[in-house]
């Protein structure tokens, strides 16, 4: 049985399928919000069913079996070791970033991000009244690199925190060990707190190797790593992340923010799903990575054949394709609005960097059939625009 077959999520209160469908009732295919359009692994579904059948859903707590499952996943999949007490759950990675900015910096402190990047990175800085410094990624013929000279200049300006996206959403970079070490060394040199969003850490394509910042917990004590099973296993609606901090003072600062927000313990379904995911679903993750890689190949081949002028960023990780639509000479706001007339949705690249007008993001965590149908609709839009 194909674990990644089509799944119509219409009318399930799914943001991607129901909020963004516009005037379409049934003939609609979304490729925008970053969650998956196939079922979560069967062991997770079975475990949640069994828990529901128990019938009582009172206060819960984090036990040793959960901690062991998470620690073993870090060791087995990311190849770093954590001890009891050095990691703890939170309501999600975005929530963890809010906790980091609020608990580890002060109002008006400077916080660095690298655009284009997941739009909530802007929110966690602005909402907490910090000053944003944008050290833009460098795009060299569709391959993105970090501007380390610019990053150091930002640190010289007195930045207090750097939020890294690893692997990077939306450009799909899996930062190399050498790049990660450069980041750590710069943060250490200028005493900048380093927060790493690693929500896409499990979705790594063939030929690339993920280097978690967890490897550097002993090398730099101003380090916070944010992980989550949400993207990998399509359980974002359960709201869970796991934060790793070795520095006791930093850890207490985040614990304090969790306490005052009354978010100390995630709901029992979230922790159960994570524990099962991290103990019974390794093979499923490997199969999903193969499936996503095949979908990328389908997308590359399709546009090379039909729209060779389109520039596609070569993905190394995540399930998100980053597409340069400059050949249309239409801005991304127009494109993402107009493609809805063809029954699909895409993400507007302008939201990832206000200075970008030519890019859209396309989610490939879907079945082969859904992707192929969506590509045909996308092509119809492009051909109509080119002929207009």
ZAKEDO-46881 format. One record per residue (C-alpha): residue number from 1; x negated, y negated, z negated. Coordinates in pm, whole numbers, m for minus. Each point is the difference from the previous one (the first is absolute). Example, Ala and Ser with C-alpha at 12.3 -4.5 7.8 and 13.67 -1.06 7.14 Angstrom:
% ZAKEDO-46881
{1,{m1230,450,m780}} {2,{m137,m344,66}} 
***
This chain:
% ZAKEDO-46881
{1,{0,0,0}} {2,{m124,m347,88}} {3,{m45,m193,m325}} {4,{m11,m328,192}} {5,{318,23,205}} {6,{240,m288,56}} {7,{199,m123,m299}} {8,{275,m256,47}} {9,{m7,m212,m315}} {10,{293,m221,99}} {11,{245,m99,m272}} {12,{m218,122,m286}} {13,{m85,m353,m122}} {14,{m335,34,178}} {15,{m138,m350,53}} {16,{m159,89,333}} {17,{308,174,139}} {18,{287,m197,m148}} {19,{m116,m356,m76}} {20,{m188,m44,328}} {21,{241,162,243}} {22,{167,m325,102}} {23,{305,59,220}} {24,{m80,366,70}} {25,{216,270,m152}} {26,{m157,327,108}} {27,{m234,m46,296}} {28,{m287,m151,m199}} {29,{m362,99,m72}} {30,{m209,m196,m253}} {31,{m382,m14,3}} {32,{m49,m278,m252}} {33,{m8,52,m378}} {34,{m277,238,m108}} {35,{176,312,m114}} {36,{52,332,180}} {37,{290,119,209}} {38,{m23,367,m91}} {39,{65,187,m322}} {40,{m234,4,m296}} {41,{m173,334,m71}} {42,{232,282,m103}} {43,{m168,58,m340}} {44,{83,m358,m97}} {45,{361,31,115}} {46,{42,332,m182}} {47,{m150,m136,m322}} {48,{227,m306,5}} {49,{306,218,67}} {50,{m87,222,m295}} {51,{m45,m302,m225}} {52,{334,m145,109}} {53,{172,332,m70}} {54,{m127,m15,m357}} {55,{243,m285,m47}} {56,{m166,m224,m259}} {57,{m214,m299,93}} {58,{m107,m162,m325}} {59,{m322,m175,m99}} {60,{m311,168,132}} {61,{m374,m19,m63}} {62,{m324,82,180}} {63,{m137,336,m110}} {64,{m330,181,47}} {65,{119,196,302}} {66,{67,m324,189}} {67,{m338,m143,m96}} {68,{m173,321,104}} {69,{177,3,338}} {70,{m101,m359,76}} {71,{m360,45,m116}} {72,{m37,318,205}} {73,{137,m175,309}} {74,{m255,m278,m39}} {75,{m275,258,m35}} {76,{118,231,278}} {77,{104,m258,260}} {78,{m201,m314,m83}} {79,{m302,166,m166}} {80,{m29,m212,m313}} {81,{60,91,m363}} {82,{208,m179,m260}} {83,{45,73,m368}} {84,{320,m1,m204}} {85,{104,m356,m75}} {86,{m182,m152,298}} {87,{309,19,220}} {88,{371,m55,m58}} {89,{320,m39,202}} {90,{172,m321,106}} {91,{317,m72,202}} {92,{m183,m27,334}} {93,{m308,m143,170}} {94,{155,m343,62}} {95,{98,m5,m367}} {96,{m358,97,m88}} {97,{m132,m292,207}} {98,{233,m239,m182}} {99,{m127,142,m331}} {100,{m360,m44,113}} {101,{36,m361,110}} {102,{204,m98,m305}} {103,{m206,193,m255}} {104,{m354,m46,133}} {105,{5,m360,132}} {106,{137,m336,m113}} {107,{224,m253,171}} {108,{m176,m184,282}} {109,{m277,262,19}} {110,{m112,82,354}} {111,{86,346,136}} {112,{m142,132,329}} {113,{181,216,254}} {114,{m90,102,356}} {115,{259,m64,268}} {116,{177,135,190}} {117,{128,188,m303}} {118,{316,139,m160}} {119,{223,m306,m63}} {120,{54,70,m371}} {121,{m367,m88,m58}} {122,{100,m362,60}} {123,{291,30,m241}} {124,{m196,136,m295}} {125,{m232,m303,21}} {126,{253,m274,65}} {127,{264,132,m241}} {128,{m257,m4,m281}} {129,{m117,m354,83}} {130,{m349,98,111}} {131,{m192,m152,290}} {132,{m32,221,308}} {133,{m327,20,192}} {134,{35,174,336}} {135,{m318,167,121}} {136,{125,118,337}} {137,{m102,333,148}} {138,{m204,m22,321}} {139,{162,153,309}} {140,{m260,121,250}} {141,{177,149,302}} {142,{265,159,m219}} {143,{m238,120,m272}} {144,{25,m185,m329}} {145,{m290,m64,m237}} {146,{m41,m196,m321}} {147,{m156,m345,9}} {148,{m252,50,m280}} {149,{m150,m346,46}} {150,{343,m154,m42}} {151,{71,226,m297}} {152,{m315,m113,m176}} {153,{86,m364,69}} {154,{341,56,m158}} {155,{m167,147,m306}} {156,{m239,m296,m15}} {157,{306,m227,m6}} {158,{93,154,m333}} {159,{244,276,96}} {160,{96,211,m300}} {161,{158,298,177}} {162,{m21,185,331}} {163,{288,226,105}} {164,{m118,263,248}} {165,{232,206,219}} {166,{m159,344,54}} {167,{101,153,240}} {168,{109,m326,153}} {169,{359,m85,88}} {170,{65,m98,280}} {171,{m328,46,195}} {172,{m54,363,m102}} {173,{m364,m30,m105}} {174,{m138,260,m240}} {175,{m287,m199,m144}} {176,{m331,187,9}} {177,{m209,78,m306}} {178,{m250,m264,111}} {179,{273,m266,27}} {180,{143,95,m339}} {181,{m344,m23,m159}} {182,{m49,m347,147}} {183,{330,m107,m154}} {184,{m90,141,m340}} {185,{m345,m160,5}} {186,{140,m342,88}} {187,{270,19,m267}} {188,{m261,106,m254}} {189,{m239,m280,103}} {190,{266,m269,m48}} {191,{193,169,m283}} {192,{320,19,206}} {193,{269,242,m116}} {194,{61,258,274}} {195,{347,149,46}} {196,{39,273,261}} {197,{340,89,151}} {198,{m42,363,110}} {199,{361,91,69}} {200,{m91,142,345}} {201,{m297,200,m132}} {202,{140,341,99}} {203,{81,m93,360}} {204,{m341,29,162}} {205,{m43,95,364}} {206,{m249,252,133}} {207,{m360,m118,14}} {208,{34,m249,m284}} {209,{m71,29,m372}} {210,{168,m196,m276}} {211,{m220,m155,m270}} {212,{197,m92,m309}} {213,{m115,m281,m226}} {214,{36,263,m271}} {215,{m351,109,93}} {216,{m133,m328,m141}} {217,{167,m7,m341}} {218,{m338,57,m166}} {219,{m179,m253,221}} {220,{228,m298,m58}} {221,{219,m54,m304}} {222,{231,m265,153}} {223,{181,247,218}} {224,{364,111,30}} {225,{118,270,241}} {226,{368,26,98}} {227,{117,332,143}} {228,{341,146,78}} {229,{174,305,147}} {230,{273,m223,147}} {231,{m114,m37,362}} {232,{m151,346,29}} {233,{308,193,m113}} {234,{276,m246,98}} {235,{109,m66,m358}} {236,{m36,m381,m7}} {237,{357,m32,m127}} {238,{m107,170,m324}} {239,{m251,m280,m75}} {240,{m323,139,m139}} {241,{m370,m78,5}} {242,{m299,112,m202}} {243,{m249,m262,m113}} {244,{m363,88,m75}} {245,{m206,m229,m227}} {246,{m308,104,m195}} {247,{m59,m334,m174}} {248,{194,10,m334}} {249,{63,m378,m11}} {250,{136,m5,353}} {251,{210,306,m73}} {252,{152,m162,m309}} {253,{79,m316,199}} {254,{199,205,251}} {255,{165,204,m275}} {256,{108,m327,m159}} {257,{161,m117,324}} {258,{179,333,31}} {259,{131,m29,m356}} {260,{130,m354,32}} {261,{174,91,325}} {262,{142,314,m165}} {263,{m142,220,274}} {264,{m211,240,m203}} {265,{145,326,130}} {266,{121,63,358}} {267,{325,189,40}} {268,{m5,376,m49}} {269,{71,78,367}} {270,{m301,m205,112}} {271,{m246,171,m232}} {272,{142,344,80}} {273,{m28,m63,375}} {274,{m359,m120,m39}} {275,{m100,300,m210}} {276,{147,247,249}} {277,{m150,m189,295}} {278,{m345,12,m157}} {279,{16,369,m90}} {280,{196,170,281}} {281,{m26,m210,316}} {282,{m362,m12,122}} {283,{81,201,313}} {284,{295,m225,78}} {285,{m223,m310,m16}} {286,{m252,157,237}} {287,{279,95,240}} {288,{146,m350,m16}} {289,{m337,m156,82}} {290,{m23,224,307}} {291,{354,m99,100}} {292,{m74,m372,m38}} {293,{m320,37,199}} {294,{197,164,280}} {295,{250,m286,m7}} {296,{m282,m251,36}} {297,{m129,195,299}} {298,{348,m7,154}} {299,{19,m376,m47}} {300,{m349,m59,148}} {301,{69,221,302}} {302,{344,m153,60}} {303,{m119,m359,10}} {304,{m319,82,189}} {305,{221,145,272}} {306,{279,m256,4}} {307,{m144,m321,m152}} {308,{m380,20,30}} {309,{m34,m371,m77}} {310,{122,56,m357}} {311,{m283,3,m256}} {312,{49,258,m274}} {313,{m212,m2,m313}} {314,{m159,343,m41}} {315,{141,144,m320}} {316,{m218,176,m256}} {317,{262,39,m272}} {318,{361,m85,m99}} {319,{294,74,231}} {320,{23,m358,126}} {321,{m89,m107,355}} {322,{m120,m359,50}} {323,{84,m123,350}} {324,{m127,m311,179}} {325,{285,m134,213}} {326,{m179,m312,127}} {327,{40,115,362}} {328,{370,m88,m26}} {329,{m78,m360,m95}} {330,{286,11,m251}} {331,{m45,m38,m373}} {332,{59,287,m240}} {333,{309,m160,m154}} {334,{167,2,341}} {335,{m116,355,73}} {336,{123,154,m325}} {337,{334,m173,37}} {338,{44,85,369}} {339,{m88,371,m27}} {340,{303,43,m223}} {341,{210,m45,313}} {342,{m159,326,120}} {343,{90,189,m320}} {344,{m336,m2,m181}} {345,{m171,m204,m270}} {346,{m367,m88,m47}} {347,{m185,m201,m265}} {348,{m96,m357,83}} {349,{m378,m46,m16}} {350,{47,m364,m100}} {351,{105,122,m346}} {352,{m339,165,m44}} {353,{m184,m319,95}} {354,{182,m330,65}} {355,{m268,m85,259}} {356,{75,306,214}} {357,{261,m35,274}} {358,{m70,297,228}} {359,{16,314,m214}} {360,{264,247,m107}} {361,{m24,305,m224}} {362,{165,331,85}} {363,{60,277,m254}} {364,{m85,346,137}} {365,{113,207,m301}} {366,{285,154,193}} {367,{75,302,214}} {368,{m148,46,346}} {369,{349,m37,148}} {370,{72,m325,m184}} {371,{m334,m148,102}} {372,{41,92,367}} {373,{352,m145,8}} {374,{m122,m317,m169}} {375,{m292,m38,241}} {376,{236,20,297}} {377,{216,m276,m146}} {378,{m308,m208,m78}} {379,{m119,47,358}} {380,{336,m113,139}} {381,{m30,m320,m203}} {382,{m357,m60,124}} {383,{87,62,366}} {384,{299,m232,m20}} {385,{m219,m274,m153}} {386,{m270,43,263}} {387,{259,m29,278}} {388,{179,m298,m152}} 
***
